[in-house]
Amino acid sequence: MPGVIVDCAIYREGRRHECATDFSRALDAARAEGRSFLWLGMYEPTQHEFDQVSSEFRLHPLAVEDALNAHQRPKLEVYDDSLFVVLKPITYDVTADTVTASELMVFVGDSFVVTVRHGTASPLAAVRQRLEHHPEILRHGPGAVLYAVSDAVVDHYIEVAAELQLDLEELEAEVFAPIRRETRHTAMRIYTFKREIMEFRRATVPLAEPMARLQSPGVPFVHDQARPFFRDVGDHLTRANESVEGLDRLLSDVLAAHLAQMGVRQNDDMRKISAWAALAAVPTLIAGIYGMNFRDMPELNWSLGYPAILLVMAVIEVSLYRLFKRRGWL
């Protein structure tokens, strides 16, 4: 399975040793040595490709089904022989303003860690490289890997939240700009942004319960000394959740303000249209009266009738214009 197994290594006293092609023997060796564990990383395996792994590591069938099907919520499941943790790493494309969530499944047992990745977003390579430079952390076993992976995923949540905050500030500045700009697509951008925030929340909010469980005693395969570290991850996750909730509320306020501005602008446009219609109605009315061609119309025989009517039209038009201008209708 060269394309499925991304990396495989045994860690003895925190030091990396390359894994043999037969990871079953490598797992037996890690269990026999005591202070060693096997870390197997896989990328989007099929049912057939994962069967051997699940049988050798004695993974629970329900966890295997979730790992293969993906589309899972972040969660923590405790089985007899392993822990099963689902994480959702996310990436934010600044140019396209899109949040993309991947899935990362982590199986933790007595002497092994199996990670199954779906999607493009993954901190595993960086986490593995960083841990290999700190063997004192890897000496704590598979629980240390679970902590490091969770910490990397949650810390990236905070980075993405900061990027979303910057983009939201730009969108807010556009909505409240003093100079009127093209706003035809602004509402669509706000709705799109809100969907990205919702995608972000699907990754962060459900993870709070698993992190709380990992902080509590009695979780197998996680040493009691690791609880403070998971508590730190939980604090960072709380910060990320507070940030995304604040973004969601602020985005709703921006949308409401934009819709209110659109209503005000429509009212302004209607007032201007009404004012210009009133200005056009006065000369039309007067011209209509004198265009009826009645025989007995005194003004028709008056030599000053024509300039007098034009003067009356001009006075009325100027008066109406000044009135509408003073009231802000023009």
Secondary structure, DSSP 8 states (H G I E B T S, - for coil): -TTTEEEEEEEETTEEEE--S-HHHHHHHHHHHSSEEEEEEEES--HHHHHHHHHHHT--HHHHHHHHH----SEEEE-SS-EEEEE--EEEETTTTEEEE-EEEEEE-SSEEEEEEESS---HHHHHHHHHT-HHHHTT-HHHHHHHHHHHHHHHHHHHHHHHHHHHHHHHHHHT-SS----TTHHHHHHHHHHHHHHHHHHHGGGHHHHHHHHSTT-TTS-GGGHHHHHHHHHHHHHHHHHHHHHHHHHHHHHHHHHHHHHHHHHHHHHHHHHHHHHHHHHHHHHHHHTS--S--GGGG-TTHHHHHHHHHHHHHHHHHHHHHHTT--
